[in-house]
Amino acid sequence: MIDTRRKIVTPAYAVETALDLRRRGTPVTAAIGLFDVLQGEPVSRTSGLAGAGVLMVLVVDDADAIVPLAARAELAAALRGVDYVVPIADAPALIALMHPARVVDYTQDDRAARAKLIANVRRKHGK
């Protein structure tokens, strides 16, 4: 069994790796998101991004997160097709240094999904 936590890297390592891959002609896709309370949609979208080069997932720190950042990074790392995971506070700054071929930002979608989940739980449990 593979320890998927090895996919979790520091921002410095992510930049170095992304630039090296770019020099070698391998495209890097950066997918930014919260990965808070993993549901079907994030799984589908990351698998849809995989396969065209290297997929780096930037898991954004968020004050309203239900799940701690480290655990969300582990969830993202467990997804098939994800090559690297970077827990990060400031995604735009890291993206500027990485120069990925493609950037997809799901942060707002993730916030909306989390709000919907919380509303459903409150509705079902009367709180």
BAMIBA-458034 format. One record per residue: residue number from 1; residue in three letters; chain; x, y, z of N, C-alpha, C, O in turn. Coordinates in steps of 0.2 Angstrom, whole numbers, plus 5000, padded with zeros to 4 digits. Layout:
% residues N
@n:NUM | res:ALA | chain:A | nc1:X | nc2:Y | nc3:Z | cac1:X | cac2:Y | cac3:Z | cc1:X | cc2:Y | cc3:Z | oc1:X | oc2:Y | oc3:Z
...
***
This chain:
% residues 127
@n:1 | res:MET | chain:A | nc1:5004 | nc2:4994 | nc3:5000 | cac1:5000 | cac2:5000 | cac3:5000 | cc1:5004 | cc2:5006 | cc3:5000 | oc1:5009 | oc2:5007 | oc3:5004
@n:2 | res:ILE | chain:A | nc1:5003 | nc2:5011 | nc3:4996 | cac1:5006 | cac2:5017 | cac3:4995 | cc1:5004 | cc2:5022 | cc3:5001 | oc1:4998 | oc2:5023 | oc3:5002
@n:3 | res:ASP | chain:A | nc1:5009 | nc2:5025 | nc3:5004 | cac1:5007 | cac2:5031 | cac3:5009 | cc1:5006 | cc2:5037 | cc3:5005 | oc1:5011 | oc2:5040 | oc3:5003
@n:4 | res:THR | chain:A | nc1:5000 | nc2:5039 | nc3:5004 | cac1:4998 | cac2:5045 | cac3:5000 | cc1:5001 | cc2:5051 | cc3:5003 | oc1:5001 | oc2:5056 | oc3:4999
@n:5 | res:ARG | chain:A | nc1:5002 | nc2:5051 | nc3:5009 | cac1:5005 | cac2:5057 | cac3:5012 | cc1:5011 | cc2:5060 | cc3:5009 | oc1:5013 | oc2:5065 | oc3:5010
@n:6 | res:ARG | chain:A | nc1:5015 | nc2:5055 | nc3:5006 | cac1:5021 | cac2:5057 | cac3:5003 | cc1:5020 | cc2:5062 | cc3:4997 | oc1:5024 | oc2:5066 | oc3:4995
@n:7 | res:LYS | chain:A | nc1:5014 | nc2:5063 | nc3:4995 | cac1:5012 | cac2:5067 | cac3:4989 | cc1:5012 | cc2:5074 | cc3:4992 | oc1:5012 | oc2:5079 | oc3:4988
@n:8 | res:ILE | chain:A | nc1:5011 | nc2:5075 | nc3:4999 | cac1:5010 | cac2:5082 | cac3:5002 | cc1:5017 | cc2:5085 | cc3:5002 | oc1:5022 | oc2:5082 | oc3:5006
@n:9 | res:VAL | chain:A | nc1:5018 | nc2:5091 | nc3:4999 | cac1:5025 | cac2:5094 | cac3:4999 | cc1:5024 | cc2:5101 | cc3:5001 | oc1:5019 | oc2:5104 | oc3:5002
@n:10 | res:THR | chain:A | nc1:5030 | nc2:5104 | nc3:5002 | cac1:5030 | cac2:5111 | cac3:5004 | cc1:5029 | cc2:5116 | cc3:4998 | oc1:5030 | oc2:5113 | oc3:4993
@n:11 | res:PRO | chain:A | nc1:5028 | nc2:5122 | nc3:4999 | cac1:5027 | cac2:5127 | cac3:4994 | cc1:5034 | cc2:5127 | cc3:4990 | oc1:5034 | oc2:5128 | oc3:4984
@n:12 | res:ALA | chain:A | nc1:5039 | nc2:5127 | nc3:4994 | cac1:5046 | cac2:5128 | cac3:4990 | cc1:5047 | cc2:5122 | cc3:4986 | oc1:5050 | oc2:5123 | oc3:4980
@n:13 | res:TYR | chain:A | nc1:5046 | nc2:5116 | nc3:4988 | cac1:5046 | cac2:5110 | cac3:4984 | cc1:5042 | cc2:5110 | cc3:4978 | oc1:5044 | oc2:5108 | oc3:4973
@n:14 | res:ALA | chain:A | nc1:5036 | nc2:5113 | nc3:4979 | cac1:5031 | cac2:5113 | cac3:4973 | cc1:5034 | cc2:5118 | cc3:4968 | oc1:5033 | oc2:5116 | oc3:4962
@n:15 | res:VAL | chain:A | nc1:5036 | nc2:5123 | nc3:4970 | cac1:5039 | cac2:5128 | cac3:4965 | cc1:5045 | cc2:5125 | cc3:4961 | oc1:5045 | oc2:5125 | oc3:4955
@n:16 | res:GLU | chain:A | nc1:5049 | nc2:5122 | nc3:4965 | cac1:5055 | cac2:5119 | cac3:4962 | cc1:5053 | cc2:5114 | cc3:4957 | oc1:5056 | oc2:5113 | oc3:4951
@n:17 | res:THR | chain:A | nc1:5049 | nc2:5110 | nc3:4959 | cac1:5046 | cac2:5104 | cac3:4955 | cc1:5043 | cc2:5107 | cc3:4949 | oc1:5044 | oc2:5104 | oc3:4943
@n:18 | res:ALA | chain:A | nc1:5038 | nc2:5111 | nc3:4950 | cac1:5034 | cac2:5114 | cac3:4944 | cc1:5039 | cc2:5117 | cc3:4939 | oc1:5038 | oc2:5117 | oc3:4933
@n:19 | res:LEU | chain:A | nc1:5044 | nc2:5121 | nc3:4941 | cac1:5049 | cac2:5124 | cac3:4936 | cc1:5053 | cc2:5119 | cc3:4933 | oc1:5054 | oc2:5120 | oc3:4927
@n:20 | res:ASP | chain:A | nc1:5055 | nc2:5114 | nc3:4936 | cac1:5059 | cac2:5109 | cac3:4933 | cc1:5054 | cc2:5105 | cc3:4928 | oc1:5057 | oc2:5103 | oc3:4922
@n:21 | res:LEU | chain:A | nc1:5048 | nc2:5103 | nc3:4930 | cac1:5044 | cac2:5100 | cac3:4925 | cc1:5043 | cc2:5104 | cc3:4919 | oc1:5043 | oc2:5102 | oc3:4913
@n:22 | res:ARG | chain:A | nc1:5042 | nc2:5111 | nc3:4920 | cac1:5041 | cac2:5116 | cac3:4914 | cc1:5047 | cc2:5116 | cc3:4910 | oc1:5046 | oc2:5116 | oc3:4904
@n:23 | res:ARG | chain:A | nc1:5053 | nc2:5116 | nc3:4913 | cac1:5059 | cac2:5116 | cac3:4908 | cc1:5059 | cc2:5109 | cc3:4904 | oc1:5062 | oc2:5109 | oc3:4899
@n:24 | res:ARG | chain:A | nc1:5057 | nc2:5104 | nc3:4907 | cac1:5057 | cac2:5097 | cac3:4903 | cc1:5051 | cc2:5096 | cc3:4899 | oc1:5050 | oc2:5091 | oc3:4895
@n:25 | res:GLY | chain:A | nc1:5047 | nc2:5101 | nc3:4898 | cac1:5041 | cac2:5101 | cac3:4894 | cc1:5035 | cc2:5098 | cc3:4896 | oc1:5030 | oc2:5096 | oc3:4892
@n:26 | res:THR | chain:A | nc1:5035 | nc2:5096 | nc3:4903 | cac1:5029 | cac2:5093 | cac3:4906 | cc1:5024 | cc2:5098 | cc3:4909 | oc1:5026 | oc2:5102 | oc3:4913
@n:27 | res:PRO | chain:A | nc1:5018 | nc2:5098 | nc3:4906 | cac1:5013 | cac2:5103 | cac3:4909 | cc1:5011 | cc2:5102 | cc3:4916 | oc1:5010 | oc2:5096 | oc3:4918
@n:28 | res:VAL | chain:A | nc1:5010 | nc2:5107 | nc3:4920 | cac1:5008 | cac2:5106 | cac3:4926 | cc1:5001 | cc2:5110 | cc3:4927 | oc1:5000 | oc2:5116 | oc3:4925
@n:29 | res:THR | chain:A | nc1:4996 | nc2:5107 | nc3:4930 | cac1:4990 | cac2:5110 | cac3:4931 | cc1:4989 | cc2:5111 | cc3:4939 | oc1:4991 | oc2:5106 | oc3:4942
@n:30 | res:ALA | chain:A | nc1:4988 | nc2:5117 | nc3:4941 | cac1:4987 | cac2:5118 | cac3:4948 | cc1:4979 | cc2:5119 | cc3:4949 | oc1:4976 | oc2:5123 | oc3:4946
@n:31 | res:ALA | chain:A | nc1:4977 | nc2:5115 | nc3:4953 | cac1:4970 | cac2:5115 | cac3:4955 | cc1:4969 | cc2:5118 | cc3:4962 | oc1:4972 | oc2:5115 | oc3:4967
@n:32 | res:ILE | chain:A | nc1:4966 | nc2:5123 | nc3:4963 | cac1:4966 | cac2:5126 | cac3:4970 | cc1:4959 | cc2:5125 | cc3:4973 | oc1:4954 | oc2:5126 | oc3:4969
@n:33 | res:GLY | chain:A | nc1:4959 | nc2:5123 | nc3:4979 | cac1:4952 | cac2:5122 | cac3:4982 | cc1:4953 | cc2:5121 | cc3:4990 | oc1:4958 | oc2:5121 | oc3:4993
@n:34 | res:LEU | chain:A | nc1:4947 | nc2:5120 | nc3:4993 | cac1:4947 | cac2:5119 | cac3:5000 | cc1:4947 | cc2:5112 | cc3:5002 | oc1:4950 | oc2:5110 | oc3:5007
@n:35 | res:PHE | chain:A | nc1:4944 | nc2:5108 | nc3:4998 | cac1:4944 | cac2:5100 | cac3:5000 | cc1:4941 | cc2:5099 | cc3:5007 | oc1:4944 | oc2:5095 | oc3:5011
@n:36 | res:ASP | chain:A | nc1:4936 | nc2:5103 | nc3:5009 | cac1:4933 | cac2:5103 | cac3:5016 | cc1:4927 | cc2:5099 | cc3:5015 | oc1:4923 | oc2:5100 | oc3:5011
@n:37 | res:VAL | chain:A | nc1:4927 | nc2:5093 | nc3:5019 | cac1:4921 | cac2:5089 | cac3:5019 | cc1:4921 | cc2:5086 | cc3:5011 | oc1:4916 | oc2:5088 | oc3:5008
@n:38 | res:LEU | chain:A | nc1:4925 | nc2:5081 | nc3:5010 | cac1:4926 | cac2:5079 | cac3:5003 | cc1:4919 | cc2:5076 | cc3:5001 | oc1:4917 | oc2:5071 | oc3:5004
@n:39 | res:GLN | chain:A | nc1:4917 | nc2:5078 | nc3:4995 | cac1:4910 | cac2:5075 | cac3:4992 | cc1:4912 | cc2:5073 | cc3:4985 | oc1:4918 | oc2:5073 | oc3:4983
@n:40 | res:GLY | chain:A | nc1:4907 | nc2:5071 | nc3:4982 | cac1:4908 | cac2:5068 | cac3:4975 | cc1:4911 | cc2:5073 | cc3:4970 | oc1:4915 | oc2:5071 | oc3:4966
@n:41 | res:GLU | chain:A | nc1:4909 | nc2:5079 | nc3:4970 | cac1:4911 | cac2:5084 | cac3:4965 | cc1:4919 | cc2:5085 | cc3:4965 | oc1:4921 | oc2:5085 | oc3:4960
@n:42 | res:PRO | chain:A | nc1:4922 | nc2:5086 | nc3:4971 | cac1:4929 | cac2:5087 | cac3:4970 | cc1:4933 | cc2:5081 | cc3:4968 | oc1:4938 | oc2:5081 | oc3:4964
@n:43 | res:VAL | chain:A | nc1:4930 | nc2:5075 | nc3:4969 | cac1:4933 | cac2:5069 | cac3:4967 | cc1:4933 | cc2:5068 | cc3:4959 | oc1:4937 | oc2:5067 | oc3:4956
@n:44 | res:SER | chain:A | nc1:4927 | nc2:5070 | nc3:4957 | cac1:4926 | cac2:5070 | cac3:4949 | cc1:4930 | cc2:5075 | cc3:4946 | oc1:4933 | oc2:5074 | oc3:4941
@n:45 | res:ARG | chain:A | nc1:4930 | nc2:5081 | nc3:4949 | cac1:4934 | cac2:5086 | cac3:4945 | cc1:4941 | cc2:5085 | cc3:4945 | oc1:4945 | oc2:5086 | oc3:4940
@n:46 | res:THR | chain:A | nc1:4944 | nc2:5082 | nc3:4951 | cac1:4951 | cac2:5081 | cac3:4951 | cc1:4953 | cc2:5075 | cc3:4946 | oc1:4958 | oc2:5075 | oc3:4943
@n:47 | res:SER | chain:A | nc1:4949 | nc2:5070 | nc3:4945 | cac1:4950 | cac2:5065 | cac3:4941 | cc1:4950 | cc2:5067 | cc3:4934 | oc1:4953 | oc2:5065 | oc3:4929
@n:48 | res:GLY | chain:A | nc1:4945 | nc2:5072 | nc3:4932 | cac1:4945 | cac2:5075 | cac3:4926 | cc1:4951 | cc2:5079 | cc3:4924 | oc1:4952 | oc2:5080 | oc3:4918
@n:49 | res:LEU | chain:A | nc1:4955 | nc2:5082 | nc3:4929 | cac1:4961 | cac2:5086 | cac3:4927 | cc1:4967 | cc2:5081 | cc3:4927 | oc1:4972 | oc2:5083 | oc3:4923
@n:50 | res:ALA | chain:A | nc1:4967 | nc2:5075 | nc3:4929 | cac1:4972 | cac2:5071 | cac3:4929 | cc1:4974 | cc2:5068 | cc3:4922 | oc1:4969 | oc2:5068 | oc3:4918
@n:51 | res:GLY | chain:A | nc1:4980 | nc2:5067 | nc3:4921 | cac1:4982 | cac2:5063 | cac3:4915 | cc1:4985 | cc2:5068 | cc3:4909 | oc1:4988 | oc2:5065 | oc3:4905
@n:52 | res:ALA | chain:A | nc1:4984 | nc2:5074 | nc3:4910 | cac1:4987 | cac2:5079 | cac3:4905 | cc1:4993 | cc2:5082 | cc3:4909 | oc1:4993 | oc2:5088 | oc3:4910
@n:53 | res:GLY | chain:A | nc1:4998 | nc2:5078 | nc3:4910 | cac1:5004 | cac2:5081 | cac3:4913 | cc1:5004 | cc2:5080 | cc3:4921 | oc1:5002 | oc2:5074 | oc3:4923
@n:54 | res:VAL | chain:A | nc1:5006 | nc2:5084 | nc3:4925 | cac1:5006 | cac2:5083 | cac3:4932 | cc1:5001 | cc2:5088 | cc3:4935 | oc1:5000 | oc2:5094 | oc3:4934
@n:55 | res:LEU | chain:A | nc1:4997 | nc2:5085 | nc3:4940 | cac1:4992 | cac2:5088 | cac3:4944 | cc1:4994 | cc2:5090 | cc3:4951 | oc1:4995 | oc2:5085 | oc3:4955
@n:56 | res:MET | chain:A | nc1:4995 | nc2:5096 | nc3:4952 | cac1:4996 | cac2:5099 | cac3:4959 | cc1:4990 | cc2:5102 | cc3:4962 | oc1:4987 | oc2:5107 | oc3:4959
@n:57 | res:VAL | chain:A | nc1:4988 | nc2:5100 | nc3:4968 | cac1:4982 | cac2:5102 | cac3:4971 | cc1:4985 | cc2:5107 | cc3:4977 | oc1:4989 | oc2:5105 | oc3:4981
@n:58 | res:LEU | chain:A | nc1:4982 | nc2:5113 | nc3:4977 | cac1:4984 | cac2:5118 | cac3:4982 | cc1:4978 | cc2:5118 | cc3:4986 | oc1:4973 | oc2:5121 | oc3:4985
@n:59 | res:VAL | chain:A | nc1:4979 | nc2:5115 | nc3:4992 | cac1:4973 | cac2:5115 | cac3:4997 | cc1:4974 | cc2:5122 | cc3:5002 | oc1:4979 | oc2:5122 | oc3:5005
@n:60 | res:VAL | chain:A | nc1:4969 | nc2:5126 | nc3:5001 | cac1:4969 | cac2:5133 | cac3:5004 | cc1:4967 | cc2:5132 | cc3:5011 | oc1:4962 | oc2:5129 | oc3:5013
@n:61 | res:ASP | chain:A | nc1:4971 | nc2:5136 | nc3:5015 | cac1:4969 | cac2:5137 | cac3:5022 | cc1:4963 | cc2:5141 | cc3:5023 | oc1:4962 | oc2:5146 | oc3:5019
@n:62 | res:ASP | chain:A | nc1:4958 | nc2:5140 | nc3:5027 | cac1:4952 | cac2:5143 | cac3:5027 | cc1:4949 | cc2:5143 | cc3:5034 | oc1:4949 | oc2:5138 | oc3:5038
@n:63 | res:ALA | chain:A | nc1:4948 | nc2:5149 | nc3:5037 | cac1:4946 | cac2:5150 | cac3:5044 | cc1:4939 | cc2:5147 | cc3:5045 | oc1:4938 | oc2:5145 | oc3:5051
@n:64 | res:ASP | chain:A | nc1:4935 | nc2:5146 | nc3:5040 | cac1:4929 | cac2:5143 | cac3:5042 | cc1:4929 | cc2:5135 | cc3:5040 | oc1:4923 | oc2:5132 | oc3:5040
@n:65 | res:ALA | chain:A | nc1:4934 | nc2:5132 | nc3:5039 | cac1:4935 | cac2:5125 | cac3:5037 | cc1:4932 | cc2:5121 | cc3:5043 | oc1:4933 | oc2:5122 | oc3:5049
@n:66 | res:ILE | chain:A | nc1:4929 | nc2:5116 | nc3:5041 | cac1:4926 | cac2:5111 | cac3:5046 | cc1:4932 | cc2:5106 | cc3:5048 | oc1:4933 | oc2:5104 | oc3:5054
@n:67 | res:VAL | chain:A | nc1:4936 | nc2:5104 | nc3:5043 | cac1:4941 | cac2:5099 | cac3:5044 | cc1:4948 | cc2:5103 | cc3:5044 | oc1:4949 | oc2:5108 | oc3:5040
@n:68 | res:PRO | chain:A | nc1:4952 | nc2:5101 | nc3:5048 | cac1:4959 | cac2:5105 | cac3:5048 | cc1:4963 | cc2:5104 | cc3:5042 | oc1:4962 | oc2:5099 | oc3:5038
@n:69 | res:LEU | chain:A | nc1:4967 | nc2:5109 | nc3:5041 | cac1:4971 | cac2:5109 | cac3:5034 | cc1:4975 | cc2:5103 | cc3:5033 | oc1:4975 | oc2:5100 | oc3:5027
@n:70 | res:ALA | chain:A | nc1:4978 | nc2:5100 | nc3:5038 | cac1:4982 | cac2:5094 | cac3:5037 | cc1:4978 | cc2:5088 | cc3:5035 | oc1:4980 | oc2:5084 | oc3:5031
@n:71 | res:ALA | chain:A | nc1:4972 | nc2:5088 | nc3:5038 | cac1:4968 | cac2:5082 | cac3:5036 | cc1:4965 | cc2:5083 | cc3:5029 | oc1:4964 | oc2:5078 | oc3:5025
@n:72 | res:ARG | chain:A | nc1:4964 | nc2:5089 | nc3:5027 | cac1:4961 | cac2:5090 | cac3:5020 | cc1:4966 | cc2:5089 | cc3:5015 | oc1:4965 | oc2:5087 | oc3:5010
@n:73 | res:ALA | chain:A | nc1:4973 | nc2:5091 | nc3:5017 | cac1:4978 | cac2:5089 | cac3:5012 | cc1:4979 | cc2:5081 | cc3:5011 | oc1:4980 | oc2:5079 | oc3:5006
@n:74 | res:GLU | chain:A | nc1:4978 | nc2:5078 | nc3:5017 | cac1:4978 | cac2:5070 | cac3:5016 | cc1:4973 | cc2:5068 | cc3:5012 | oc1:4973 | oc2:5063 | oc3:5008
@n:75 | res:LEU | chain:A | nc1:4967 | nc2:5070 | nc3:5013 | cac1:4961 | cac2:5068 | cac3:5009 | cc1:4962 | cc2:5070 | cc3:5001 | oc1:4961 | oc2:5065 | oc3:4997
@n:76 | res:ALA | chain:A | nc1:4965 | nc2:5075 | nc3:5000 | cac1:4967 | cac2:5077 | cac3:4993 | cc1:4972 | cc2:5072 | cc3:4990 | oc1:4972 | oc2:5070 | oc3:4984
@n:77 | res:ALA | chain:A | nc1:4977 | nc2:5071 | nc3:4994 | cac1:4983 | cac2:5066 | cac3:4992 | cc1:4980 | cc2:5059 | cc3:4991 | oc1:4983 | oc2:5056 | oc3:4987
@n:78 | res:ALA | chain:A | nc1:4975 | nc2:5057 | nc3:4994 | cac1:4972 | cac2:5051 | cac3:4993 | cc1:4968 | cc2:5050 | cc3:4986 | oc1:4967 | oc2:5044 | oc3:4984
@n:79 | res:LEU | chain:A | nc1:4967 | nc2:5055 | nc3:4983 | cac1:4963 | cac2:5055 | cac3:4977 | cc1:4968 | cc2:5053 | cc3:4971 | oc1:4973 | oc2:5055 | oc3:4970
@n:80 | res:ARG | chain:A | nc1:4965 | nc2:5048 | nc3:4967 | cac1:4969 | cac2:5045 | cac3:4961 | cc1:4970 | cc2:5051 | cc3:4956 | oc1:4965 | oc2:5055 | oc3:4955
@n:81 | res:GLY | chain:A | nc1:4976 | nc2:5051 | nc3:4953 | cac1:4977 | cac2:5056 | cac3:4948 | cc1:4980 | cc2:5063 | cc3:4951 | oc1:4983 | oc2:5067 | oc3:4947
@n:82 | res:VAL | chain:A | nc1:4980 | nc2:5063 | nc3:4958 | cac1:4984 | cac2:5069 | cac3:4961 | cc1:4991 | cc2:5067 | cc3:4962 | oc1:4992 | oc2:5062 | oc3:4965
@n:83 | res:ASP | chain:A | nc1:4995 | nc2:5071 | nc3:4959 | cac1:5002 | cac2:5070 | cac3:4960 | cc1:5006 | cc2:5073 | cc3:4966 | oc1:5010 | oc2:5070 | oc3:4969
@n:84 | res:TYR | chain:A | nc1:5004 | nc2:5079 | nc3:4967 | cac1:5006 | cac2:5083 | cac3:4973 | cc1:5001 | cc2:5087 | cc3:4976 | oc1:4996 | oc2:5089 | oc3:4973
@n:85 | res:VAL | chain:A | nc1:5002 | nc2:5088 | nc3:4983 | cac1:4997 | cac2:5092 | cac3:4986 | cc1:5001 | cc2:5097 | cc3:4991 | oc1:5006 | oc2:5095 | oc3:4994
@n:86 | res:VAL | chain:A | nc1:4999 | nc2:5103 | nc3:4990 | cac1:5002 | cac2:5109 | cac3:4994 | cc1:4997 | cc2:5112 | cc3:4998 | oc1:4993 | oc2:5116 | oc3:4996
@n:87 | res:PRO | chain:A | nc1:4998 | nc2:5111 | nc3:5005 | cac1:4994 | cac2:5115 | cac3:5010 | cc1:4996 | cc2:5122 | cc3:5010 | oc1:5002 | oc2:5123 | oc3:5010
@n:88 | res:ILE | chain:A | nc1:4992 | nc2:5127 | nc3:5008 | cac1:4994 | cac2:5134 | cac3:5007 | cc1:4990 | cc2:5139 | cc3:5010 | oc1:4984 | oc2:5138 | oc3:5010
@n:89 | res:ALA | chain:A | nc1:4992 | nc2:5145 | nc3:5012 | cac1:4988 | cac2:5150 | cac3:5015 | cc1:4987 | cc2:5155 | cc3:5009 | oc1:4982 | oc2:5158 | oc3:5009
@n:90 | res:ASP | chain:A | nc1:4992 | nc2:5156 | nc3:5004 | cac1:4991 | cac2:5161 | cac3:4999 | cc1:4992 | cc2:5158 | cc3:4992 | oc1:4998 | oc2:5158 | oc3:4990
@n:91 | res:ALA | chain:A | nc1:4987 | nc2:5155 | nc3:4989 | cac1:4988 | cac2:5152 | cac3:4983 | cc1:4990 | cc2:5157 | cc3:4977 | oc1:4994 | oc2:5154 | oc3:4973
@n:92 | res:PRO | chain:A | nc1:4988 | nc2:5163 | nc3:4977 | cac1:4990 | cac2:5167 | cac3:4971 | cc1:4997 | cc2:5168 | cc3:4971 | oc1:5001 | oc2:5168 | oc3:4966
@n:93 | res:ALA | chain:A | nc1:5000 | nc2:5169 | nc3:4977 | cac1:5008 | cac2:5170 | cac3:4977 | cc1:5011 | cc2:5164 | cc3:4975 | oc1:5016 | oc2:5165 | oc3:4971
@n:94 | res:LEU | chain:A | nc1:5009 | nc2:5158 | nc3:4977 | cac1:5012 | cac2:5152 | cac3:4975 | cc1:5012 | cc2:5151 | cc3:4967 | oc1:5016 | oc2:5149 | oc3:4964
@n:95 | res:ILE | chain:A | nc1:5006 | nc2:5152 | nc3:4965 | cac1:5004 | cac2:5151 | cac3:4957 | cc1:5009 | cc2:5156 | cc3:4953 | oc1:5012 | oc2:5154 | oc3:4948
@n:96 | res:ALA | chain:A | nc1:5010 | nc2:5162 | nc3:4956 | cac1:5015 | cac2:5167 | cac3:4952 | cc1:5022 | cc2:5164 | cc3:4952 | oc1:5025 | oc2:5165 | oc3:4947
@n:97 | res:LEU | chain:A | nc1:5024 | nc2:5160 | nc3:4957 | cac1:5030 | cac2:5157 | cac3:4957 | cc1:5031 | cc2:5151 | cc3:4953 | oc1:5036 | oc2:5149 | oc3:4950
@n:98 | res:MET | chain:A | nc1:5025 | nc2:5147 | nc3:4953 | cac1:5025 | cac2:5141 | cac3:4949 | cc1:5025 | cc2:5141 | cc3:4942 | oc1:5028 | oc2:5137 | oc3:4938
@n:99 | res:HIS | chain:A | nc1:5021 | nc2:5146 | nc3:4939 | cac1:5020 | cac2:5146 | cac3:4932 | cc1:5017 | cc2:5140 | cc3:4929 | oc1:5020 | oc2:5137 | oc3:4924
@n:100 | res:PRO | chain:A | nc1:5012 | nc2:5138 | nc3:4932 | cac1:5009 | cac2:5132 | cac3:4929 | cc1:5005 | cc2:5133 | cc3:4922 | oc1:5004 | oc2:5139 | oc3:4920
@n:101 | res:ALA | chain:A | nc1:5005 | nc2:5128 | nc3:4918 | cac1:5002 | cac2:5128 | cac3:4911 | cc1:4994 | cc2:5130 | cc3:4912 | oc1:4991 | oc2:5133 | oc3:4908
@n:102 | res:ARG | chain:A | nc1:4991 | nc2:5127 | nc3:4917 | cac1:4984 | cac2:5128 | cac3:4918 | cc1:4983 | cc2:5129 | cc3:4926 | oc1:4986 | oc2:5126 | oc3:4930
@n:103 | res:VAL | chain:A | nc1:4978 | nc2:5134 | nc3:4927 | cac1:4976 | cac2:5135 | cac3:4934 | cc1:4968 | cc2:5135 | cc3:4934 | oc1:4965 | oc2:5138 | oc3:4931
@n:104 | res:VAL | chain:A | nc1:4966 | nc2:5130 | nc3:4939 | cac1:4959 | cac2:5130 | cac3:4940 | cc1:4957 | cc2:5131 | cc3:4947 | oc1:4960 | oc2:5128 | oc3:4952
@n:105 | res:ASP | chain:A | nc1:4953 | nc2:5136 | nc3:4949 | cac1:4952 | cac2:5138 | cac3:4956 | cc1:4944 | cc2:5136 | cc3:4958 | oc1:4940 | oc2:5139 | oc3:4955
@n:106 | res:TYR | chain:A | nc1:4944 | nc2:5131 | nc3:4962 | cac1:4938 | cac2:5129 | cac3:4965 | cc1:4936 | cc2:5131 | cc3:4971 | oc1:4931 | oc2:5129 | oc3:4975
@n:107 | res:THR | chain:A | nc1:4939 | nc2:5136 | nc3:4974 | cac1:4938 | cac2:5139 | cac3:4981 | cc1:4931 | cc2:5141 | cc3:4982 | oc1:4928 | oc2:5139 | oc3:4987
@n:108 | res:GLN | chain:A | nc1:4929 | nc2:5145 | nc3:4978 | cac1:4922 | cac2:5147 | cac3:4979 | cc1:4917 | cc2:5142 | cc3:4978 | oc1:4912 | oc2:5142 | oc3:4982
@n:109 | res:ASP | chain:A | nc1:4918 | nc2:5137 | nc3:4973 | cac1:4913 | cac2:5131 | cac3:4973 | cc1:4913 | cc2:5127 | cc3:4979 | oc1:4908 | oc2:5125 | oc3:4982
@n:110 | res:ASP | chain:A | nc1:4919 | nc2:5126 | nc3:4982 | cac1:4920 | cac2:5123 | cac3:4988 | cc1:4916 | cc2:5126 | cc3:4994 | oc1:4913 | oc2:5123 | oc3:4998
@n:111 | res:ARG | chain:A | nc1:4917 | nc2:5133 | nc3:4994 | cac1:4913 | cac2:5137 | cac3:5000 | cc1:4906 | cc2:5136 | cc3:4999 | oc1:4902 | oc2:5135 | oc3:5004
@n:112 | res:ALA | chain:A | nc1:4903 | nc2:5136 | nc3:4993 | cac1:4896 | cac2:5135 | cac3:4992 | cc1:4894 | cc2:5128 | cc3:4994 | oc1:4889 | oc2:5128 | oc3:4996
@n:113 | res:ALA | chain:A | nc1:4898 | nc2:5123 | nc3:4992 | cac1:4896 | cac2:5116 | cac3:4994 | cc1:4896 | cc2:5115 | cc3:5001 | oc1:4892 | oc2:5112 | oc3:5004
@n:114 | res:ARG | chain:A | nc1:4901 | nc2:5118 | nc3:5004 | cac1:4901 | cac2:5118 | cac3:5012 | cc1:4895 | cc2:5121 | cc3:5015 | oc1:4892 | oc2:5118 | oc3:5020
@n:115 | res:ALA | chain:A | nc1:4893 | nc2:5127 | nc3:5013 | cac1:4887 | cac2:5131 | cac3:5015 | cc1:4881 | cc2:5127 | cc3:5014 | oc1:4877 | oc2:5126 | oc3:5018
@n:116 | res:LYS | chain:A | nc1:4880 | nc2:5124 | nc3:5008 | cac1:4875 | cac2:5119 | cac3:5007 | cc1:4874 | cc2:5113 | cc3:5011 | oc1:4869 | oc2:5112 | oc3:5014
@n:117 | res:LEU | chain:A | nc1:4880 | nc2:5110 | nc3:5013 | cac1:4880 | cac2:5105 | cac3:5017 | cc1:4878 | cc2:5107 | cc3:5024 | oc1:4874 | oc2:5103 | oc3:5027
@n:118 | res:ILE | chain:A | nc1:4881 | nc2:5112 | nc3:5027 | cac1:4879 | cac2:5114 | cac3:5033 | cc1:4872 | cc2:5116 | cc3:5034 | oc1:4868 | oc2:5114 | oc3:5039
@n:119 | res:ALA | chain:A | nc1:4869 | nc2:5119 | nc3:5029 | cac1:4862 | cac2:5121 | cac3:5029 | cc1:4857 | cc2:5114 | cc3:5029 | oc1:4852 | oc2:5114 | oc3:5032
@n:120 | res:ASN | chain:A | nc1:4860 | nc2:5109 | nc3:5025 | cac1:4856 | cac2:5103 | cac3:5025 | cc1:4856 | cc2:5100 | cc3:5032 | oc1:4851 | oc2:5097 | oc3:5034
@n:121 | res:VAL | chain:A | nc1:4862 | nc2:5100 | nc3:5035 | cac1:4862 | cac2:5097 | cac3:5042 | cc1:4858 | cc2:5100 | cc3:5047 | oc1:4854 | oc2:5097 | oc3:5050
@n:122 | res:ARG | chain:A | nc1:4858 | nc2:5107 | nc3:5046 | cac1:4854 | cac2:5111 | cac3:5051 | cc1:4847 | cc2:5110 | cc3:5050 | oc1:4843 | oc2:5109 | oc3:5054
@n:123 | res:ARG | chain:A | nc1:4845 | nc2:5109 | nc3:5043 | cac1:4838 | cac2:5108 | cac3:5042 | cc1:4835 | cc2:5101 | cc3:5044 | oc1:4830 | oc2:5100 | oc3:5047
@n:124 | res:LYS | chain:A | nc1:4840 | nc2:5096 | nc3:5043 | cac1:4838 | cac2:5089 | cac3:5045 | cc1:4838 | cc2:5088 | cc3:5053 | oc1:4834 | oc2:5084 | oc3:5055
@n:125 | res:HIS | chain:A | nc1:4842 | nc2:5092 | nc3:5056 | cac1:4843 | cac2:5091 | cac3:5063 | cc1:4840 | cc2:5097 | cc3:5067 | oc1:4841 | oc2:5097 | oc3:5074
@n:126 | res:GLY | chain:A | nc1:4836 | nc2:5101 | nc3:5064 | cac1:4833 | cac2:5107 | cac3:5068 | cc1:4837 | cc2:5112 | cc3:5071 | oc1:4835 | oc2:5114 | oc3:5076
@n:127 | res:LYS | chain:A | nc1:4843 | nc2:5113 | nc3:5069 | cac1:4847 | cac2:5118 | cac3:5072 | cc1:4849 | cc2:5124 | cc3:5068 | oc1:4853 | oc2:5128 | oc3:5070
***
